Amino acid sequence: MMEDRRPYEVSHIVATKSVNSVESMMASVPLTRTCSWDESFEQVDYSDPWLDQSEHNIVREKPLNRENFNKLFDADGRLVDEQSFREAVFKGGVSPDVRPDAWKFLFGLYPFSSTASEREILALEYHCRYQALKSRWKSVLAKIKPADENENLLHPSYLPDPSKQRDDDKVEDDFVVIDKITVSGDEKLSEEVKQQKQFTDIQAQVYAGRQPYEMSVIRTAIKVIDKDVPRTDRDHKYFIGDENPNLGVLRDILITFATFHPDVGYAQGMNDVLSRFLVVLDSEVEAYWCFVKFMDDVYSDFIESGMLRKLTLLQDLLRQLDRRLYNHLEECCVSDLLFAHRWLMLSFKREFPFDDALLVFEVISSNYMEFHSVLAERERDMERARDFERAEGGKIRMTEVRTVSDLSFDLFIALAFLIEIRPILLHCQDTADVFQTVNGVFLTSPLDDILCRAENVFLMYCRRTALEEYQLIDCSPIS
């Protein structure tokens, strides 16, 4: 929608800025002539914006421990204080011993409002459904004739040979929590619970049988998966060693996902995302469903249009917050910021040690800044102003406002990352220099400092845009 550039006289309130793009949201307009849209407006140049970060004294907190985590639940086992939970995860992360339990809520495996008994039923349903889905594609592949002698859809060479594997070496099936006890086989269940499990198994088989799949999608996905799985986190103790059975678990989950999510399929990088769930949860079933629910939220990052949209947002932020660095990257022919593709897709997994990357992953996934943010509240205020402008007779018509959701916190971590390596980037002479710097840089700042800086940049952005965009002028077009 084009801006009305006619002269204005005072009579009613309108907002001076459009919010059709991040650039318009961040354009600086502190010095203008009221009631005129002359192109000669004086603009303020924020060439070195990082100098005023100290106005926000951000301090990282201690990780969420077991005692404080338990305080979030009521007597029936409901996690009743979701906002405090998200805030705690954002500000300090989660202690390693609490992380498996916390992630089940953080990534949607269990609803915050679910009781302990309801989660026991959900655990059984998740188990049965996953096993039914996995069994379905495996039974289909068992009937498929290999395309050539090198194709092995069920048992690739990097996994243990099932015929040579001893019984005590086989990976145990996932544990199922029923009636507050952990069991690994039907022989330990009461008759009532056995009947419940049998009924759930039947429901799961019906569920799996209704899921569509395409054989061509499965074969294509397996070819890529079998290239990625053998090189996934092989220096981590969970995946280290030849013929590690955990690689088979990783493979099965990825194939199950790709088979029954043909609109998304498999894309490189998903193995790196999934491995975190497996390491933390140490459960094939729980890792699968957390991965599914996570991908429901971020699948666009794994398709071209979605990632280009995210990179465009990062470009707009950098251009407005650090014009000097943006111009320099433009001179080096990398203003598209494609080098940040891996950062955003994998939540900086390869830019930090594994344990630090887990912290970054849960901080981003807490959605705290989006869940309870200055930016969201400011957007609501601006929508009220726009509604006032559209209203007839001064009557407010707005009932609900859609808040800005595209500006996720990982974009601000990316900005903080660029701040960290800014001096080196400004000395780069061409595209090759930039990519070599980005791929080979060693971060000297502690992770907490980078996260504090990201939060500072976010708050600085909110403060600036609040000042610049929420300038209201009493005016109306001259007829």
FIMARTI-27515 format. One record per residue (C-alpha): residue in three letters; x, y, z. Coordinates in steps of 0.1 Angstrom, whole numbers, padded with zeros to 4 digits, always signed. Layout:
FIMARTI-27515
AlaXYZ ...
end
This chain:
FIMARTI-27515
Met+0000+0000+0000 Met+0015+0034-0011 Glu+0020+0061+0015 Asp-0001+0092+0012 Arg+0024+0120+0006 Arg+0000+0149+0004 Pro+0004+0178+0029 Tyr-0014+0173+0062 Glu-0032+0196+0086 Val-0041+0188+0122 Ser-0074+0171+0128 His-0069+0134+0137 Ile-0043+0109+0147 Val-0023+0087+0123 Ala+0008+0067+0128 Thr+0038+0080+0108 Lys+0053+0047+0098 Ser+0041+0016+0080 Val+0048-0019+0093 Asn+0047-0038+0060 Ser+0084-0048+0064 Val+0111-0049+0089 Glu+0129-0021+0071 Ser+0099+0002+0075 Met+0096-0008+0111 Met+0132+0003+0118 Ala+0136+0033+0095 Ser+0148+0063+0116 Val+0126+0094+0116 Pro+0136+0114+0147 Leu+0141+0146+0128 Thr+0114+0155+0103 Arg+0092+0184+0095 Thr+0057+0178+0109 Cys+0029+0178+0083 Ser+0052+0175+0053 Trp+0066+0145+0033 Asp+0094+0164+0016 Glu+0121+0140+0003 Ser+0148+0163+0019 Phe+0140+0151+0054 Glu+0171+0149+0075 Gln+0178+0114+0086 Val+0200+0103+0115 Asp+0228+0079+0106 Tyr+0232+0051+0131 Ser+0265+0039+0118 Asp+0278+0023+0149 Pro+0248+0012+0170 Trp+0265-0013+0193 Leu+0280+0014+0215 Asp+0247+0020+0234 Gln+0241-0016+0245 Ser+0253-0009+0280 Glu+0220+0008+0288 His+0205-0026+0295 Asn+0224-0044+0323 Ile+0216-0080+0313 Val+0228-0107+0336 Arg+0224-0144+0328 Glu+0208-0165+0356 Lys+0216-0199+0369 Pro+0201-0229+0351 Leu+0167-0242+0361 Asn+0173-0268+0387 Arg+0152-0297+0400 Glu+0139-0278+0430 Asn+0126-0248+0411 Phe+0113-0270+0383 Asn+0092-0290+0407 Lys+0077-0257+0421 Leu+0061-0250+0388 Phe+0037-0280+0391 Asp+0005-0283+0411 Ala-0006-0313+0432 Asp-0020-0331+0401 Gly+0012-0327+0381 Arg+0002-0298+0359 Leu+0029-0273+0349 Val+0008-0243+0359 Asp+0033-0215+0355 Glu+0042-0217+0318 Gln+0054-0181+0316 Ser+0078-0185+0346 Phe+0091-0218+0330 Arg+0098-0202+0296 Glu+0114-0172+0313 Ala+0137-0195+0334 Val+0147-0214+0303 Phe+0154-0182+0284 Lys+0174-0165+0311 Gly+0195-0195+0324 Gly+0188-0226+0305 Val+0181-0260+0321 Ser+0204-0281+0343 Pro+0214-0313+0325 Asp+0197-0335+0351 Val+0164-0316+0346 Arg+0167-0312+0308 Pro+0150-0345+0298 Asp+0119-0337+0318 Ala+0119-0300+0309 Trp+0122-0306+0271 Lys+0091-0328+0271 Phe+0071-0296+0279 Leu+0093-0272+0260 Phe+0090-0290+0228 Gly+0053-0300+0231 Leu+0055-0337+0239 Tyr+0032-0330+0269 Pro+0007-0301+0272 Phe+0015-0278+0301 Ser-0020-0284+0314 Ser-0017-0323+0314 Thr-0018-0341+0347 Ala+0007-0368+0357 Ser-0019-0395+0350 Glu-0028-0381+0316 Arg+0009-0381+0307 Glu+0011-0418+0314 Ile-0017-0424+0289 Leu+0000-0401+0264 Ala+0033-0420+0268 Leu+0016-0453+0260 Glu-0001-0437+0229 Tyr+0031-0422+0217 His+0049-0455+0221 Cys+0023-0475+0202 Arg+0018-0450+0174 Tyr+0055-0447+0167 Gln+0061-0484+0167 Ala+0031-0489+0143 Leu+0045-0462+0119 Lys+0080-0476+0119 Ser+0067-0512+0114 Arg+0046-0501+0084 Trp+0075-0486+0064 Lys+0098-0514+0073 Ser+0072-0540+0062 Val+0068-0521+0029 Leu+0106-0520+0023 Ala+0110-0557+0031 Lys+0089-0564+0000 Ile+0108-0540-0023 Lys+0134-0554-0047 Pro+0166-0534-0045 Ala+0173-0512-0075 Asp+0209-0524-0076 Glu+0233-0545-0056 Asn+0244-0514-0036 Glu+0210-0505-0025 Asn+0201-0518+0010 Leu+0171-0500+0022 Leu+0167-0518+0055 His+0202-0526+0067 Pro+0229-0502+0054 Ser+0266-0512+0058 Tyr+0273-0487+0086 Leu+0249-0504+0110 Pro+0254-0538+0128 Asp+0244-0568+0108 Pro+0212-0581+0125 Ser+0220-0617+0117 Lys+0254-0614+0135 Gln+0241-0593+0165 Arg+0240-0610+0198 Asp+0208-0608+0218 Asp+0225-0589+0246 Asp+0239-0563+0221 Lys+0205-0555+0206 Val+0190-0521+0215 Glu+0162-0524+0240 Asp+0128-0511+0229 Asp+0117-0479+0244 Phe+0104-0480+0280 Val+0067-0473+0286 Val+0056-0456+0317 Ile+0023-0470+0330 Asp+0008-0466+0365 Lys+0040-0448+0376 Ile+0062-0478+0370 Thr+0087-0484+0341 Val+0083-0515+0321 Ser+0100-0529+0290 Gly+0078-0559+0282 Asp+0043-0572+0283 Glu+0052-0599+0308 Lys+0055-0573+0336 Leu+0021-0558+0330 Ser-0011-0565+0349 Glu-0040-0580+0329 Glu-0059-0547+0330 Val-0029-0527+0317 Lys-0022-0554+0291 Gln-0057-0550+0277 Gln-0052-0513+0277 Lys-0020-0516+0257 Gln-0036-0541+0233 Phe-0064-0517+0226 Thr-0039-0488+0222 Asp-0019-0510+0198 Ile-0050-0516+0176 Gln-0058-0479+0176 Ala-0021-0472+0166 Gln-0022-0497+0138 Val-0054-0481+0124 Tyr-0037-0447+0128 Ala-0006-0458+0109 Gly-0026-0475+0082 Arg-0044-0443+0074 Gln-0011-0423+0069 Pro-0003-0418+0032 Tyr+0032-0423+0018 Glu+0050-0424-0015 Met+0075-0450-0023 Ser+0096-0426-0044 Val+0098-0402-0015 Ile+0110-0429+0009 Arg+0137-0442-0015 Thr+0150-0406-0022 Ala+0150-0398+0015 Ile+0169-0429+0025 Lys+0197-0422+0000 Val+0203-0388+0016 Ile+0197-0401+0052 Asp+0223-0428+0047 Lys+0249-0402+0037 Asp+0241-0380+0067 Val+0236-0404+0096 Pro+0271-0419+0095 Arg+0287-0385+0100 Thr+0263-0372+0127 Asp+0281-0361+0159 Arg+0305-0389+0157 Asp+0328-0373+0182 His+0300-0373+0208 Lys+0299-0403+0232 Tyr+0263-0411+0222 Phe+0273-0418+0186 Ile+0310-0426+0188 Gly+0323-0459+0175 Asp+0319-0483+0146 Glu+0285-0498+0141 Asn+0270-0478+0169 Pro+0234-0489+0174 Asn+0223-0453+0182 Leu+0229-0445+0146 Gly+0203-0470+0137 Val+0178-0453+0160 Leu+0186-0420+0144 Arg+0181-0435+0110 Asp+0148-0451+0119 Ile+0134-0418+0132 Leu+0144-0398+0102 Ile+0129-0424+0078 Thr+0097-0426+0098 Phe+0094-0388+0097 Ala+0102-0385+0060 Thr+0078-0413+0051 Phe+0048-0399+0068 His+0055-0362+0062 Pro+0059-0363+0024 Asp+0052-0325+0022 Val+0084-0319+0041 Gly+0103-0351+0035 Tyr+0139-0352+0046 Ala+0164-0323+0042 Gln+0200-0322+0052 Gly+0204-0307+0086 Met+0175-0326+0101 Asn+0199-0352+0114 Asp+0217-0325+0134 Val+0185-0313+0149 Leu+0173-0348+0158 Ser+0206-0359+0174 Arg+0201-0333+0201 Phe+0167-0348+0211 Leu+0182-0383+0211 Val+0212-0373+0233 Val+0190-0354+0258 Leu+0160-0377+0260 Asp+0177-0410+0253 Ser+0144-0424+0240 Glu+0136-0433+0204 Val+0098-0426+0209 Glu+0102-0393+0228 Ala+0128-0381+0204 Tyr+0106-0388+0174 Trp+0076-0370+0187 Cys+0096-0340+0200 Phe+0112-0338+0166 Val+0079-0339+0149 Lys+0064-0312+0170 Phe+0096-0291+0166 Met+0095-0295+0128 Asp+0058-0284+0128 Asp+0071-0250+0140 Val+0103-0246+0120 Tyr+0097-0267+0088 Ser+0099-0235+0067 Asp+0135-0231+0077 Phe+0142-0263+0057 Ile+0126-0251+0025 Glu+0141-0225+0002 Ser+0114-0199+0005 Gly+0113-0201+0043 Met+0150-0197+0048 Leu+0152-0169+0022 Arg+0125-0151+0042 Lys+0145-0155+0074 Leu+0177-0143+0057 Thr+0158-0113+0043 Leu+0147-0104+0079 Leu+0183-0107+0091 Gln+0195-0084+0062 Asp+0169-0058+0071 Leu+0179-0059+0107 Leu+0216-0056+0100 Arg+0211-0028+0074 Gln+0192-0007+0098 Leu+0212-0015+0130 Asp+0247-0015+0115 Arg+0247+0003+0081 Arg+0285+0003+0080 Leu+0289-0034+0084 Tyr+0260-0041+0060 Asn+0276-0018+0033 His+0310-0035+0037 Leu+0294-0069+0033 Glu+0276-0056+0002 Glu+0310-0045-0012 Cys+0322-0080-0006 Cys+0291-0094-0025 Val+0277-0112+0006 Ser+0250-0088+0017 Asp+0225-0117+0011 Leu+0240-0132+0043 Leu+0238-0168+0029 Phe+0267-0176+0052 Ala+0242-0174+0081 His+0220-0201+0066 Arg+0236-0228+0087 Trp+0234-0207+0119 Leu+0197-0202+0116 Met+0188-0237+0104 Leu+0208-0256+0130 Ser+0204-0230+0159 Phe+0242-0224+0159 Lys+0249-0261+0167 Arg+0283-0261+0148 Glu+0293-0227+0161 Phe+0295-0238+0197 Pro+0306-0269+0217 Phe+0278-0295+0219 Asp+0267-0286+0254 Asp+0267-0249+0248 Ala+0247-0255+0216 Leu+0221-0273+0237 Leu+0218-0242+0258 Val+0214-0220+0227 Phe+0188-0244+0213 Glu+0166-0243+0244 Val+0170-0205+0248 Ile+0157-0200+0213 Ser+0130-0226+0217 Ser+0117-0211+0249 Asn+0100-0185+0227 Tyr+0101-0162+0258 Met+0108-0130+0238 Glu+0080-0138+0215 Phe+0057-0151+0243 His+0062-0120+0265 Ser+0079-0093+0245 Val+0081-0056+0242 Leu+0079-0059+0205 Ala+0046-0078+0206 Glu+0031-0053+0230 Arg+0043-0024+0208 Glu+0027-0040+0178 Arg-0006-0042+0196 Asp-0003-0005+0205 Met+0004+0004+0169 Glu-0026-0016+0157 Arg-0048+0003+0181 Ala-0035+0035+0165 Arg-0042+0022+0130 Asp-0076+0011+0141 Phe-0083+0046+0155 Glu-0073+0060+0121 Arg-0097+0037+0103 Ala-0125+0042+0127 Glu-0155+0063+0119 Gly-0166+0088+0146 Gly-0136+0078+0168 Lys-0150+0044+0176 Ile-0124+0017+0181 Arg-0132-0014+0161 Met-0102-0036+0170 Thr-0109-0068+0190 Glu-0077-0087+0184 Val-0043-0079+0171 Arg-0019-0103+0153 Thr+0015-0097+0168 Val+0048-0098+0149 Ser+0061-0134+0149 Asp+0087-0134+0122 Leu+0114-0117+0143 Ser+0125-0148+0163 Phe+0153-0146+0188 Asp+0177-0166+0167 Leu+0180-0136+0144 Phe+0192-0115+0173 Ile+0217-0142+0183 Ala+0229-0140+0147 Leu+0234-0103+0151 Ala+0253-0108+0183 Phe+0274-0133+0165 Leu+0282-0107+0138 Ile+0291-0082+0165 Glu+0315-0107+0179 Ile+0334-0111+0146 Arg+0326-0075+0133 Pro+0362-0062+0135 Ile+0374-0092+0114 Leu+0346-0089+0089 Leu+0354-0052+0083 His+0389-0062+0072 Cys+0376-0088+0047 Gln+0383-0079+0011 Asp+0360-0102-0008 Thr+0335-0131-0007 Ala+0361-0157+0000 Asp+0375-0138+0029 Val+0341-0135+0045 Phe+0332-0172+0042 Gln+0367-0182+0054 Thr+0362-0159+0084 Val+0327-0171+0092 Asn+0335-0208+0089 Gly+0368-0206+0107 Val+0364-0181+0134 Phe+0370-0191+0170 Leu+0348-0173+0195 Thr+0367-0160+0225 Ser+0337-0146+0243 Pro+0318-0169+0267 Leu+0284-0180+0255 Asp+0266-0161+0283 Asp+0282-0129+0270 Ile+0269-0135+0235 Leu+0234-0143+0248 Cys+0234-0112+0269 Arg+0245-0092+0238 Ala+0217-0107+0218 Glu+0191-0097+0244 Asn+0206-0063+0245 Val+0203-0059+0208 Phe+0167-0071+0209 Leu+0159-0045+0236 Met+0178-0018+0218 Tyr+0157-0026+0187 Cys+0125-0025+0206 Arg+0134+0008+0222 Arg+0144+0024+0190 Thr+0114+0012+0170 Ala+0091+0023+0198 Leu+0106+0058+0196 Glu+0106+0060+0159 Glu+0073+0043+0149 Tyr+0051+0052+0177 Gln+0053+0090+0169 Leu+0017+0100+0164 Ile+0008+0132+0146 Asp-0025+0149+0147 Cys-0032+0155+0111 Ser-0055+0148+0082 Pro-0052+0152+0044 Ile-0060+0186+0030 Ser-0088+0183+0005 
end
